[in-house]
């Protein structure tokens, strides 16, 4: 509830209505929920050792999250990819001294 009141007051100060704030964060929340559901299903794989199960769950969760973000072309995800691509290109173009 504190977050909601902060969203209202901050929204009034900077002109960012609560409805737009919710619309902006909802894709991330839905993708995270889907990823959590897939990881929860992956818990059913019993591979004998907890570390292996944990690594498998992390890999499945990460792949699911990135795959959904890529498939839906979420703007925040594409922005992060753009920044990473810029950094990689900048690093490639740097000449050694």
DAURRA-V794790 format. One record per run of one state. SS is the DSSP state (H for helix, E for strand, - for the rest). FROM is the first residue (numbers start at 1). LEN is the number of residues. If there is no record, write none. Layout:
BEGIN
ss: (SS:SS)
from: (FROM:FROM)
len: (LEN:LEN)
END
This chain:
BEGIN
ss: (-:H:-:H:-:H:-:H:-)
from: (1:2:15:18:43:50:73:75:94)
len: (1:13:3:25:7:23:2:19:4)
END
